[in-house]
Amino acid sequence: MKDHQAALGAALVALLMAAPSTARADNVLAEWAGVKPPAPPEVKPVTVDPKRTALLLFDFTNQTCTPERRPRCAANVPRLQKLLAAARRQGMFVVYSVPGAGATARDILGALAPTGDEPVLPPLGPDKFIGSDFESMLRGRGVDTVILTGTAAHTTVLHTGGGAALRGFKVVVPVDGMASNEAFSELYTTWHLANAARIMNQVTLTTVDMIGY
């Protein structure tokens, strides 16, 4: 009987040792290498009212969006040109920004450069609403929806997108209209916009070709 119990106990110990542990490590850094990315969020077609929508082209300059500096951004430029041309045909309000102290409208990529009276926000932090009249600029034109593009995704798109959503704007983010130095920054920006409380319900992830008017 004792031999049977001992054998049973040994078998149980072996089984427990073989089973995968579900215990949490001390912190996320200890778990980092084993974390599996979540499934990508869904992109959806979206139709916007041009009279109530603004296209935001943020921080696309000769210093930030070149094949040498940020090739992922440079690869997006033809799609952004297409989006900009469509917005202008629809009479949409277009707003630019430039990053960094000393940057001006002259630094914006020629392929995406502003024309006429399209405003350029001065150098600001990653949330373009902070320290500016950006919100009143949009409200004054009856804008309740923004199409947000930018570089870098993990600063301007993440924080301005979240800031717009928390202020009640509908936020359309074409995932092929934002860029960063590496794919991971775009991944976590996309995941945050699609999953963060009070933000996710205001955000639609899409692509340039899935935006209709």
Phi and psi in degrees as GROMACS dihedral restraints (atoms count N, CA, C in turn):
[ dihedral_restraints ]
;  ai    aj    ak    al  type     phi  dphi    fc
    3     4     5     6     1   -64.1    20    10
    4     5     6     7     1   -37.8    20    10
    6     7     8     9     1   -63.4    20    10
    7     8     9    10     1   -38.7    20    10
    9    10    11    12     1   -64.4    20    10
   10    11    12    13     1   -42.8    20    10
   12    13    14    15     1   -65.9    20    10
   13    14    15    16     1   -39.7    20    10
   15    16    17    18     1   -64.1    20    10
   16    17    18    19     1   -41.7    20    10
   18    19    20    21     1   -65.2    20    10
   19    20    21    22     1   -40.1    20    10
   21    22    23    24     1   -64.9    20    10
   22    23    24    25     1   -41.7    20    10
   24    25    26    27     1   -63.7    20    10
   25    26    27    28     1   -41.0    20    10
   27    28    29    30     1   -64.9    20    10
   28    29    30    31     1   -38.4    20    10
   30    31    32    33     1   -65.4    20    10
   31    32    33    34     1   -39.2    20    10
   33    34    35    36     1   -65.7    20    10
   34    35    36    37     1   -42.9    20    10
   36    37    38    39     1   -61.0    20    10
   37    38    39    40     1   -43.9    20    10
   39    40    41    42     1   -62.2    20    10
   40    41    42    43     1   -38.2    20    10
   42    43    44    45     1   -66.4    20    10
   43    44    45    46     1   -42.7    20    10
   45    46    47    48     1   -65.9    20    10
   46    47    48    49     1   -37.3    20    10
   48    49    50    51     1   -69.6    20    10
   49    50    51    52     1   -30.7    20    10
   51    52    53    54     1   -79.5    20    10
   52    53    54    55     1   -24.8    20    10
   54    55    56    57     1   -69.5    20    10
   55    56    57    58     1   142.8    20    10
   57    58    59    60     1   -65.5    20    10
   58    59    60    61     1   138.5    20    10
   60    61    62    63     1   -77.8    20    10
   61    62    63    64     1   136.4    20    10
   63    64    65    66     1  -104.6    20    10
   64    65    66    67     1     3.5    20    10
   66    67    68    69     1   -68.9    20    10
   67    68    69    70     1   141.1    20    10
   69    70    71    72     1   -78.7    20    10
   70    71    72    73     1   140.0    20    10
   72    73    74    75     1   -69.4    20    10
   73    74    75    76     1   173.1    20    10
   75    76    77    78     1   -60.1    20    10
   76    77    78    79     1   -35.8    20    10
   78    79    80    81     1  -160.1    20    10
   79    80    81    82     1   171.1    20    10
   81    82    83    84     1   -63.9    20    10
   82    83    84    85     1   -28.7    20    10
   84    85    86    87     1   -65.6    20    10
   85    86    87    88     1   -34.2    20    10
   87    88    89    90     1   -69.6    20    10
   88    89    90    91     1   -26.6    20    10
   90    91    92    93     1   -93.9    20    10
   91    92    93    94     1    -6.3    20    10
   93    94    95    96     1   -49.2    20    10
   94    95    96    97     1   -51.1    20    10
   96    97    98    99     1   -65.5    20    10
   97    98    99   100     1   -22.7    20    10
   99   100   101   102     1  -100.4    20    10
  100   101   102   103     1     1.3    20    10
  102   103   104   105     1   -76.2    20    10
  103   104   105   106     1   128.1    20    10
  105   106   107   108     1   -96.3    20    10
  106   107   108   109     1   130.3    20    10
  108   109   110   111     1   -60.3    20    10
  109   110   111   112     1   144.5    20    10
  111   112   113   114     1   -68.7    20    10
  112   113   114   115     1   165.6    20    10
  114   115   116   117     1   -60.9    20    10
  115   116   117   118     1   144.9    20    10
  117   118   119   120     1   -65.2    20    10
  118   119   120   121     1   144.6    20    10
  120   121   122   123     1   -68.8    20    10
  121   122   123   124     1   161.6    20    10
  123   124   125   126     1   -81.6    20    10
  124   125   126   127     1   138.9    20    10
  126   127   128   129     1   -96.2    20    10
  127   128   129   130     1   144.9    20    10
  129   130   131   132     1  -132.6    20    10
  130   131   132   133     1   149.5    20    10
  132   133   134   135     1   -68.0    20    10
  133   134   135   136     1   148.8    20    10
  135   136   137   138     1  -143.4    20    10
  136   137   138   139     1   141.9    20    10
  138   139   140   141     1  -116.0    20    10
  139   140   141   142     1   128.7    20    10
  141   142   143   144     1  -116.6    20    10
  142   143   144   145     1   154.8    20    10
  144   145   146   147     1   -90.5    20    10
  145   146   147   148     1   110.2    20    10
  147   148   149   150     1   -55.9    20    10
  148   149   150   151     1   -30.3    20    10
  150   151   152   153     1   -71.8    20    10
  151   152   153   154     1   -20.1    20    10
  153   154   155   156     1  -116.4    20    10
  154   155   156   157     1    15.4    20    10
  156   157   158   159     1  -125.6    20    10
  157   158   159   160     1   143.8    20    10
  159   160   161   162     1  -120.3    20    10
  160   161   162   163     1   137.3    20    10
  162   163   164   165     1   -93.2    20    10
  163   164   165   166     1   124.7    20    10
  165   166   167   168     1  -107.5    20    10
  166   167   168   169     1   118.9    20    10
  168   169   170   171     1  -114.4    20    10
  169   170   171   172     1    97.5    20    10
  171   172   173   174     1  -109.1    20    10
  172   173   174   175     1   119.3    20    10
  174   175   176   177     1    72.5    20    10
  175   176   177   178     1    25.9    20    10
  177   178   179   180     1   -87.0    20    10
  178   179   180   181     1    88.3    20    10
  180   181   182   183     1  -121.2    20    10
  181   182   183   184     1   170.1    20    10
  183   184   185   186     1   -64.8    20    10
  184   185   186   187     1   -18.7    20    10
  186   187   188   189     1   -88.4    20    10
  187   188   189   190     1   -23.3    20    10
  189   190   191   192     1  -112.4    20    10
  190   191   192   193     1   -19.9    20    10
  192   193   194   195     1  -131.3    20    10
  193   194   195   196     1    73.0    20    10
  195   196   197   198     1  -133.8    20    10
  196   197   198   199     1   160.5    20    10
  198   199   200   201     1   -57.9    20    10
  199   200   201   202     1   -29.4    20    10
  201   202   203   204     1   -80.2    20    10
  202   203   204   205     1   -44.0    20    10
  204   205   206   207     1   -81.5    20    10
  205   206   207   208     1   -48.0    20    10
  207   208   209   210     1  -148.5    20    10
  208   209   210   211     1    83.6    20    10
  210   211   212   213     1   -60.9    20    10
  211   212   213   214     1   -28.5    20    10
  213   214   215   216     1   -66.1    20    10
  214   215   216   217     1   -32.1    20    10
  216   217   218   219     1   -73.4    20    10
  217   218   219   220     1   -46.3    20    10
  219   220   221   222     1   -57.5    20    10
  220   221   222   223     1   -35.5    20    10
  222   223   224   225     1   -66.9    20    10
  223   224   225   226     1   -22.6    20    10
  225   226   227   228     1   -84.2    20    10
  226   227   228   229     1   -14.8    20    10
  228   229   230   231     1   -57.3    20    10
  229   230   231   232     1   -45.3    20    10
  231   232   233   234     1   -58.1    20    10
  232   233   234   235     1   -38.0    20    10
  234   235   236   237     1   -68.5    20    10
  235   236   237   238     1   -38.6    20    10
  237   238   239   240     1   -66.6    20    10
  238   239   240   241     1   -35.8    20    10
  240   241   242   243     1   -60.9    20    10
  241   242   243   244     1   -42.4    20    10
  243   244   245   246     1   -62.7    20    10
  244   245   246   247     1   -44.3    20    10
  246   247   248   249     1   -64.2    20    10
  247   248   249   250     1   -43.5    20    10
  249   250   251   252     1   -63.7    20    10
  250   251   252   253     1   -43.9    20    10
  252   253   254   255     1   -61.5    20    10
  253   254   255   256     1   -41.8    20    10
  255   256   257   258     1   -65.9    20    10
  256   257   258   259     1   -41.9    20    10
  258   259   260   261     1   -62.4    20    10
  259   260   261   262     1   -42.7    20    10
  261   262   263   264     1   -66.2    20    10
  262   263   264   265     1   -38.9    20    10
  264   265   266   267     1   -60.3    20    10
  265   266   267   268     1   -32.9    20    10
  267   268   269   270     1   -85.7    20    10
  268   269   270   271     1    -0.7    20    10
  270   271   272   273     1    72.6    20    10
  271   272   273   274     1    26.2    20    10
  273   274   275   276     1   -75.6    20    10
  274   275   276   277     1   148.4    20    10
  276   277   278   279     1   -71.1    20    10
  277   278   279   280     1   126.8    20    10
  279   280   281   282     1  -117.5    20    10
  280   281   282   283     1   130.4    20    10
  282   283   284   285     1  -126.3    20    10
  283   284   285   286     1   137.6    20    10
  285   286   287   288     1  -114.7    20    10
  286   287   288   289     1   164.9    20    10
  288   289   290   291     1  -144.5    20    10
  289   290   291   292     1   161.0    20    10
  291   292   293   294     1  -126.5    20    10
  292   293   294   295     1   144.2    20    10
  294   295   296   297     1   -96.2    20    10
  295   296   297   298     1   156.0    20    10
  297   298   299   300     1    79.7    20    10
  298   299   300   301     1   146.4    20    10
  300   301   302   303     1   -62.1    20    10
  301   302   303   304     1   135.2    20    10
  303   304   305   306     1    90.3    20    10
  304   305   306   307     1   -12.1    20    10
  306   307   308   309     1   -72.4    20    10
  307   308   309   310     1   145.0    20    10
  309   310   311   312     1  -135.4    20    10
  310   311   312   313     1   178.1    20    10
  312   313   314   315     1   -60.1    20    10
  313   314   315   316     1   -26.9    20    10
  315   316   317   318     1   -65.7    20    10
  316   317   318   319     1   -18.9    20    10
  318   319   320   321     1   -83.7    20    10
  319   320   321   322     1   -11.0    20    10
  321   322   323   324     1   -67.4    20    10
  322   323   324   325     1   140.6    20    10
  324   325   326   327     1   -50.2    20    10
  325   326   327   328     1   134.8    20    10
  327   328   329   330     1   -58.0    20    10
  328   329   330   331     1   -34.2    20    10
  330   331   332   333     1   -66.3    20    10
  331   332   333   334     1   -20.6    20    10
  333   334   335   336     1  -122.8    20    10
  334   335   336   337     1    13.6    20    10
  336   337   338   339     1   -62.5    20    10
  337   338   339   340     1   145.7    20    10
  339   340   341   342     1   -68.4    20    10
  340   341   342   343     1   153.7    20    10
  342   343   344   345     1  -130.2    20    10
  343   344   345   346     1   161.9    20    10
  345   346   347   348     1    56.4    20    10
  346   347   348   349     1  -129.6    20    10
  348   349   350   351     1  -104.3    20    10
  349   350   351   352     1    23.4    20    10
  351   352   353   354     1   -64.9    20    10
  352   353   354   355     1   120.2    20    10
  354   355   356   357     1   -74.4    20    10
  355   356   357   358     1   151.0    20    10
  357   358   359   360     1  -121.7    20    10
  358   359   360   361     1   116.2    20    10
  360   361   362   363     1   -68.8    20    10
  361   362   363   364     1   143.9    20    10
  363   364   365   366     1   -71.4    20    10
  364   365   366   367     1   170.0    20    10
  366   367   368   369     1   -55.2    20    10
  367   368   369   370     1   124.2    20    10
  369   370   371   372     1  -133.5    20    10
  370   371   372   373     1  -177.0    20    10
  372   373   374   375     1   -78.7    20    10
  373   374   375   376     1  -171.0    20    10
  375   376   377   378     1   -66.5    20    10
  376   377   378   379     1   -25.8    20    10
  378   379   380   381     1   -99.4    20    10
  379   380   381   382     1   106.8    20    10
  381   382   383   384     1   -70.5    20    10
  382   383   384   385     1    -8.7    20    10
  384   385   386   387     1   -79.5    20    10
  385   386   387   388     1   -23.5    20    10
  387   388   389   390     1   -82.7    20    10
  388   389   390   391     1   126.6    20    10
  390   391   392   393     1    74.3    20    10
  391   392   393   394     1    24.8    20    10
  393   394   395   396     1  -146.4    20    10
  394   395   396   397     1   172.6    20    10
  396   397   398   399     1   -99.3    20    10
  397   398   399   400     1    24.0    20    10
  399   400   401   402     1   -58.2    20    10
  400   401   402   403     1   -45.6    20    10
  402   403   404   405     1   -62.3    20    10
  403   404   405   406     1   -45.4    20    10
  405   406   407   408     1   -66.7    20    10
  406   407   408   409     1   -31.1    20    10
  408   409   410   411     1   -60.8    20    10
  409   410   411   412     1   -44.0    20    10
  411   412   413   414     1   -71.0    20    10
  412   413   414   415     1   -48.0    20    10
  414   415   416   417     1   -59.8    20    10
  415   416   417   418     1   -38.2    20    10
  417   418   419   420     1   -63.7    20    10
  418   419   420   421     1   -21.6    20    10
  420   421   422   423     1  -100.9    20    10
  421   422   423   424     1     7.4    20    10
  423   424   425   426     1    73.7    20    10
  424   425   426   427     1    20.9    20    10
  426   427   428   429     1   -78.7    20    10
  427   428   429   430     1   128.4    20    10
  429   430   431   432     1  -123.5    20    10
  430   431   432   433     1     0.6    20    10
  432   433   434   435     1  -136.3    20    10
  433   434   435   436     1   138.5    20    10
  435   436   437   438     1  -125.3    20    10
  436   437   438   439     1   139.8    20    10
  438   439   440   441     1   -99.4    20    10
  439   440   441   442     1   113.2    20    10
  441   442   443   444     1  -105.0    20    10
  442   443   444   445     1   120.6    20    10
  444   445   446   447     1  -127.0    20    10
  445   446   447   448     1   154.8    20    10
  447   448   449   450     1   174.7    20    10
  448   449   450   451     1   168.3    20    10
  450   451   452   453     1  -142.2    20    10
  451   452   453   454     1   129.1    20    10
  453   454   455   456     1   -94.7    20    10
  454   455   456   457     1   146.4    20    10
  456   457   458   459     1   -57.8    20    10
  457   458   459   460     1   -41.1    20    10
  459   460   461   462     1   -76.8    20    10
  460   461   462   463     1    -3.8    20    10
  462   463   464   465     1  -118.0    20    10
  463   464   465   466     1   -76.2    20    10
  465   466   467   468     1   -61.5    20    10
  466   467   468   469     1   -49.6    20    10
  468   469   470   471     1   -68.4    20    10
  469   470   471   472     1   -45.0    20    10
  471   472   473   474     1   -61.5    20    10
  472   473   474   475     1   -51.3    20    10
  474   475   476   477     1   -82.1    20    10
  475   476   477   478     1   -39.5    20    10
  477   478   479   480     1   -70.4    20    10
  478   479   480   481     1   -37.6    20    10
  480   481   482   483     1   -61.8    20    10
  481   482   483   484     1   -46.8    20    10
  483   484   485   486     1   -64.1    20    10
  484   485   486   487     1   -41.3    20    10
  486   487   488   489     1   -63.0    20    10
  487   488   489   490     1   -40.0    20    10
  489   490   491   492     1   -64.7    20    10
  490   491   492   493     1   -44.5    20    10
  492   493   494   495     1   -62.2    20    10
  493   494   495   496     1   -43.3    20    10
  495   496   497   498     1   -69.0    20    10
  496   497   498   499     1   -18.4    20    10
  498   499   500   501     1   -93.0    20    10
  499   500   501   502     1     4.7    20    10
  501   502   503   504     1    94.2    20    10
  502   503   504   505     1     1.9    20    10
  504   505   506   507     1   -77.2    20    10
  505   506   507   508     1   148.5    20    10
  507   508   509   510     1   -81.4    20    10
  508   509   510   511     1   134.3    20    10
  510   511   512   513     1  -120.0    20    10
  511   512   513   514     1   117.7    20    10
  513   514   515   516     1  -104.4    20    10
  514   515   516   517     1   121.8    20    10
  516   517   518   519     1  -120.7    20    10
  517   518   519   520     1   103.6    20    10
  519   520   521   522     1   -74.6    20    10
  520   521   522   523     1   118.6    20    10
  522   523   524   525     1   -68.2    20    10
  523   524   525   526     1   -17.8    20    10
  525   526   527   528     1   -94.4    20    10
  526   527   528   529     1    16.5    20    10
  528   529   530   531     1  -121.1    20    10
  529   530   531   532     1    12.1    20    10
  531   532   533   534     1  -129.4    20    10
  532   533   534   535     1   156.4    20    10
  534   535   536   537     1  -152.3    20    10
  535   536   537   538     1   163.5    20    10
  537   538   539   540     1  -148.1    20    10
  538   539   540   541     1  -171.5    20    10
  540   541   542   543     1   -72.1    20    10
  541   542   543   544     1   -27.3    20    10
  543   544   545   546     1  -147.1    20    10
  544   545   546   547     1   162.5    20    10
  546   547   548   549     1   -63.8    20    10
  547   548   549   550     1   -33.4    20    10
  549   550   551   552     1   -60.8    20    10
  550   551   552   553     1   -39.3    20    10
  552   553   554   555     1   -62.4    20    10
  553   554   555   556     1   -37.5    20    10
  555   556   557   558     1   -68.7    20    10
  556   557   558   559     1   -36.7    20    10
  558   559   560   561     1   -62.0    20    10
  559   560   561   562     1   -51.6    20    10
  561   562   563   564     1   -72.5    20    10
  562   563   564   565     1   -28.0    20    10
  564   565   566   567     1   -63.8    20    10
  565   566   567   568     1   -46.8    20    10
  567   568   569   570     1   -60.9    20    10
  568   569   570   571     1   -45.6    20    10
  570   571   572   573     1   -61.8    20    10
  571   572   573   574     1   -42.8    20    10
  573   574   575   576     1   -63.2    20    10
  574   575   576   577     1   -47.7    20    10
  576   577   578   579     1   -62.1    20    10
  577   578   579   580     1   -30.0    20    10
  579   580   581   582     1   -87.1    20    10
  580   581   582   583     1   -12.0    20    10
  582   583   584   585     1  -130.2    20    10
  583   584   585   586     1   -15.0    20    10
  585   586   587   588     1   -72.0    20    10
  586   587   588   589     1   134.7    20    10
  588   589   590   591     1   -58.1    20    10
  589   590   591   592     1   140.9    20    10
  591   592   593   594     1    69.3    20    10
  592   593   594   595     1    -7.6    20    10
  594   595   596   597     1  -106.1    20    10
  595   596   597   598     1   -45.3    20    10
  597   598   599   600     1   -57.6    20    10
  598   599   600   601     1   -33.8    20    10
  600   601   602   603     1   -73.0    20    10
  601   602   603   604     1   -14.7    20    10
  603   604   605   606     1  -100.7    20    10
  604   605   606   607     1    -8.5    20    10
  606   607   608   609     1  -106.6    20    10
  607   608   609   610     1   136.6    20    10
  609   610   611   612     1  -120.3    20    10
  610   611   612   613     1   120.6    20    10
  612   613   614   615     1   -87.2    20    10
  613   614   615   616     1   136.0    20    10
  615   616   617   618     1  -152.7    20    10
  616   617   618   619     1  -166.6    20    10
  618   619   620   621     1  -129.4    20    10
  619   620   621   622     1   165.6    20    10
  621   622   623   624     1   -56.0    20    10
  622   623   624   625     1   -43.9    20    10
  624   625   626   627     1   -73.1    20    10
  625   626   627   628     1   -11.1    20    10
  627   628   629   630     1   -98.0    20    10
  628   629   630   631     1     4.6    20    10
  630   631   632   633     1   -92.7    20    10
  631   632   633   634     1   125.2    20    10
  633   634   635   636     1  -118.9    20    10
  634   635   636   637     1   166.5    20    10
